[in-house]
Amino acid sequence: MSKKSFSIRKRLESFVYAFRGLRWLFDEHNAWIHLVAMVGVITAGFLFSITQGEWIAIILCIGIVFAAEAFNTAIEKLANVVSPQWNKDIGKVKDLAAGAVLICAIAAAIVGLIIFIPYL
């Protein structure tokens, strides 16, 4: 087993792959729904001049929801390649991944309500 040497070029290429993944993420309708919600929340944050701590919570929630959506999309794409025909267990896996996104989105919405309701 040979150990590969560190390469700045290879590290930079990894960013290309990551940004390509983000582009593929936004082929998904749900990612666009999250994007619209993000724009609304960020706009509200500026309008209400939320605190630094509130911004941290909002940014973490946004990141978690988009990461969950990316994992869900990756799982769905992989499952469709592994089992193009309907499979009960693959269906459960896909449902669990979608459920994880829903959990993150609900938690983010609750955080948003906790932050923004006092400003209303």
N, C-alpha and C positions, 0 to 999 in steps of 0.2 A: 504494500500500500504506500503510494508516494504522496507526500504532502505538497500541495500546490502553493506556490509563493503568492504573496499579497500583490494584487494588481489594482491600481487606481482605475485603469480602464475597465476592468471587470466590475468594479464597484459602481462606476458610472453607468455601465450597461444595465445593472440591476435596477437603477432608477427608471430607465427606459421601459423595462418590463413592468414595473410597478405602475407607471403612468398609463401604459397600455391597458393594464387591468382596470384602472379607474375609468378609462374610456369605455371599456366593455361593460362596466357596472352601470353606466348611464344609458345603456341600451335597454335597461330594465325599467318598466313603468313605475314600480314602487320606489326606485331610487330618485325618480323625478318628483314623486310626492314628498319624499323626505327633503329634497332640495328646496322645494317651494316652502315647506315648513321651516327649514333652516333660514331662508331669506326673511320670512316673517318674524321669526324669533330674534334674529340679529337686528332687524329694523326696530322692533319693539325695544330691544336692549339699548339702542342708541337714543330712541325717543324718550325713554324713561330714565336714562343715565344710570343704569344699574351699576352696582359696586363691582370692584375687582373680583371679589370672591364669587359673586353671582355670575360674572363672565366666565370664571374658571369652571363653575358647575355647568353652564350652558355649553361651553366648548367641549368639555368632557362628554356630555350627553350627545352632542352632535357627532363626535368622533366614534362613540360606542355604537350609535345607531347605524352609521354608515359602514363601520367595520362589520357589524352583524349582518347587514344587507349584503356586503361583499362575500362573507363566508357562506351565507345562504345561497347566493347565486353560484358560487364555486361548487358547493355541494350538489345543487340541482344539475349543473352542467355535467359534472363528473358522473352523477347517478344516471343521467340520460345516456351517457356513453357506455357505462358498465352494463346497464339493463335498459335497452331501448324499448322493449316490450314492458307492459305493466307488470309490476312485481309488488306484492303486498309489503314486504319488508323495506324495499326501496321507497315505497310510498310513505311508510312510517318515518323513515330517515328524513325525507324531504319535508314532511309535516313538522317534525321536530325542529328542523332548521328554520322553517318559517315561523314556528312558535317562538323561537329564540329572538327573532327580529321583533315580533309583537311584544314580548316581555320588555325588551330594550326600549321600544317606542313608547309603551305605556309608562315605564319608569321615567323616561325623558319628559313626557307630557306632565307627569305629576311634579317633577322638579320645576318645570316651566310654570305650572300653576302656583306652586309655593313661592316662586320668585316674583311673578307678575301680579298676582291678585292684590298684594298690598299697595301696588302702584296705581290701581284702578279706583 
